[in-house]
Amino acid sequence: MKRGRASIAAAGLAAIGGLLATGGLVAGAQAKGPSAGGLVHVYEYDPPTNVPGTIILTGAIADHGQDRAGVAGPHHTYNKLVLTKGSFEVNVGKIKIHQHLDKTSCTLVVHGSGPVPVVKGSGTGAYQGITGTSRAKDGFIGVFPRKPNGSCNMNASPVAGWGWANAVGRFSVR
């Protein structure tokens, strides 16, 4: 999942991890009664702008929707996953980000990894009572415009770029 514009780098994923965490129950499973869940794979694509990322979950939870990065939590470290069967938040604050700016080309490369737990009590719809943690990896590459003085304008939107995140974890819904 992403973290906000100041760290578009971090946002690179925020795609990050990403960002991530997950979404829907296996067909036929219900949020009430016995718990359902298991291994979940999460995949995300992030455009180089601040629009929500597109997220797909497979495995024990199968759903898709949007990752709204940095919507809550301390330092905007919670991403809200808005999926077709409900929503929940994940904490991307422990993803460790590494970045490199090539000042010759104004190209920023970012990658990160870390645990992404579900925020307790944040589930709605089919995800009420969801718990679990994934291990996420994310990345971003973007080319930024130059300022009139020739330096890289890291406060502007990238002129080209994309971000990604993927994660694997165990989740359950009670």
C-alpha positions, -999 to 999 in steps of 0.1 A, spaced: 0 0 0 12 36 -4 18 62 22 12 96 7 27 120 -18 57 133 2 70 98 0 58 91 -35 88 70 -33 73 53 -4 41 57 -22 57 40 -49 38 19 -30 26 25 -13 22 4 -38 37 -5 -11 26 -26 3 18 -26 0 6 -27 5 -17 -46 9 -34 -72 25 -65 -87 10 -101 -92 3 -131 -116 -2 -140 -150 12 -139 -182 -6 -172 -187 -25 -199 -197 -1 -181 -187 31 -199 -165 55 -185 -139 78 -207 -152 107 -204 -186 123 -172 -206 121 -141 -188 109 -131 -190 72 -98 -182 58 -63 -194 49 -35 -184 26 -41 -153 5 -20 -138 -23 -23 -101 -30 -14 -83 -62 -15 -45 -68 -8 -21 -96 -4 16 -89 -4 44 -115 21 71 -111 -5 95 -97 -23 97 -64 -53 77 -77 -61 45 -58 -42 14 -68 -60 -16 -83 -58 -47 -61 -66 -84 -67 -67 -111 -40 -66 -148 -47 -66 -180 -26 -87 -183 6 -99 -147 0 -109 -139 -36 -119 -103 -44 -107 -72 -61 -110 -34 -57 -90 -4 -47 -62 3 -23 -68 38 -9 -33 46 6 -27 66 37 -63 72 47 -59 68 84 -36 58 112 -5 74 127 14 92 100 -11 80 74 2 44 76 -32 27 72 -44 18 37 -81 11 32 -88 -18 9 -122 -12 -7 -133 -44 -23 -165 -58 -39 -176 -77 -7 -166 -51 19 -135 -33 31 -108 -33 58 -76 -14 66 -40 -26 67 -10 -11 84 18 -5 60 39 14 85 65 -14 90 74 -17 54 111 -8 51 116 14 20 149 19 1 151 44 -27 176 57 -52 174 89 -73 194 91 -105 199 128 -108 211 125 -144 178 112 -156 156 122 -126 146 86 -123 135 74 -89 136 37 -81 120 25 -48 116 -10 -33 105 -22 1 93 -52 21 78 -59 55 48 -71 75 14 -58 67 -12 -66 95 -49 -60 93 -61 -32 115 -82 -47 142 -119 -39 140 -116 -22 106 -135 -48 85 -169 -42 70 -193 -64 50 -179 -98 44 -147 -87 62 -162 -80 96 -138 -96 121 -110 -101 96 -76 -108 112 -42 -117 98 -8 -104 85 8 -106 51 45 -102 41 46 -76 14 71 -65 -13 66 -34 -33 83 -12 -58 80 20 -78 99 35 -107 92 70 -120 107 97 -141 103 132 -126 104 166 -145 132 191 -140 129 225 -124 140 256 -144 174 253 -126 179 218 -140 174 199 -107 148 171 -104 114 183 -93 104 156 -68 73 176 -57 58 172 -91 39 142 -104 61 118 -124 59 122 -161 61 84 -164 61 55 -139 43 27 -122 42 9 -89 35 -26 -78 30 -46 -47 25 -82 -39 20 -100 -6 13 -134 9 -3 -141 42 -28 -160 63 -62 -143 70 -94 -154 87 -128 -140 91 -149 -148 121 
